[in-house]
């Protein structure tokens, strides 16, 4: 507020002649007629200084001098503040604000830094930077037109970033610190300190300010997690969470077996209880080796965000387990509390589950009575057997549920499950070599009589479709459903596609997965990466123009073709960096290419999380990478003559983190 008061007006009508005893003229926020009063007289208020409420100006005197913005000459504080010809973003004011706060005639904080010992110096310096940034945010808002009363109301009511009211820490009001603006430091979610209705949102962003603005907007954006394997607490043991689940995640299991002792066989390992498995992985990947892989680093990021840094420093797995035990002791309420905390830290608005009606372990939570779960979980109905034309699995499921094996009852079965689950979309995964031959007759659904599995594709080395009676075991079977598209199967043309059209539901495809590359490792043995034929996806989009398709590819080599397809078919939406593409170096490459080819008409990421805790690291790591990519793209746009407003940047970031998906989902093509 003091800095705002000491800011000279840029309105020439208010300006005093130069060198008039250090007197400057400031401007008042817009006043109502009642506030301005009836008098139009200029009033003296102190030491010969004047103000005029009706005309909206006041005089002030300030002789405090500082050196600012690298200019090696002294200037008064008002002179430094008047250098900005128009309102700027908060980072533009950091240098002046810091100088003011350290100055003996200003905040006099230098005295606190001078008396700090070496151990305190870094902490106090970091704290000062957060304070400087918080003050800069408030100052930038005020000089852009946000009323002081408006800001006080936000603080008192706990609105926006002020979750603790007037006691809110400066780190939550500050923008992203400079030292965090890299793709190495996790970028954790935090509510933006600049609300959507702030006047600052409509101000143009200069090139010098783009880094801070983009990083802060990415940090403050809630996400829609387009695809996960999570299930809610109401689903009991199918809701995976906790340190042992993180440590025995299939990425870490496969990493462990790269260097495991010869006497530890996969069969012996999986015969152990989860606690023993986790102990082995912790010892091997975190004690005997430094945890520098993306999967192990993800565990560290998650634990740090949960406040367990000291336990990590002490390499104390038992202490980490005790933290989680505190939630377990509260039963279902404790699990719900933990899940809510993870969602808050990760900044996830809601996550799409993967729900499998063909799996009896999960089906029991839907029928005969659907379990209630929070709106932060939304369903997606997995239909791999229908897409593959897997007659055996489909017909067994129909009979077990009391349906006949006719195509009409197959449609009814799918409709009934849609009524039960209320899915956002239907989904399936396919291998790189799925067969989708071109056919005569365009997009008609009539005249198709061939049923059954695509026999030629089944002969390929990594095609697995015989999963009759396969139940979920700790959710490891989620991705082991049949994964071969048979375009000429009646299950595709007479069941799946008609239901998608009638219910206006998209079909999400994950393309390129090979299952059971090493069956002994169970789900950790999945995932040979190979180039996929994108022509099959193109034929699906062209043949069924009224059905919307969501697609992501496992192979890095398919990503450019996927972008080209998305630019040709309005019923196709590309999303996320899936599985082995979900590593920072590849996320950066894919995201930059997509922005260059598709603008903001795609969804930048999904977590693919199987363990609730993973939401924290998967999103904080991705945010940092995506922010860095966006800075470069906005810098290029600015260099070409485009100056975005902060509002436009927030809109764009929102699209990449779920907004484009929402727009695609509401775009009916029926």
Buried (B, 14 or more C-beta within 10 A) or exposed (E): EEBBEBBBBBEEEBBBEEEEEEBBBBBBBEEEEEEBEEEEEBEEEEEEBBBBBBBBBBBBBBEBBBEBEEEEEEBBBBBBBBEBEEBBBBBBBBBBBBBBBBBEEBBEBBEBEEEEEEEEEEEBEEBBBBBBBBBBBBBBBBBBBBEBEBBEEBBEEBBBBBEEEEEBBBBBBBBBBBEBBEBEBBBBBBBBBBBEEBBBBBBBBBEEBBBBBBBBBBBBBBBBBBBBBBBBBBBBEBBBBBBBBBBBBBBBBBBBBEEBEEEBEBEEBBEBEEEEBBBBBBBBBBEEEEBEBBBBBBBBBBBBBBEBEEBBEEEEBEEBBEBBEEBEEEEEEBBBBBBEBBBEBBBBBBBBBBBBBBBBBBBBBBEEEEEEBBEBBBBBBBBBBBBBBBBBBBBBBBEEBEBEEEBEBBBBBBBBBBEBBEBBBBBBBBBBBBBBEEBEEEEEBEEBEEBBBBEEBBEBEBBBBEBEEBEBEBBBBBBBBBBBBBBBBBBBBBBBBBBBBEBBBBBBBBBBBBBBBBEEBBBBBBBBBBBBBBEBBBBBBBBBEEBBBBBBBBBBBBBBBBBEBBBEBBBBBBBBBBBBBBBBEBBBBBBBBBBEBBBBBBBBBBBBBBBBBBBBBBBBBBBBBBBBBBBBBBBEBBEEEEBBBBBBBBBBBBBBBBBBBEEBBEEEEE
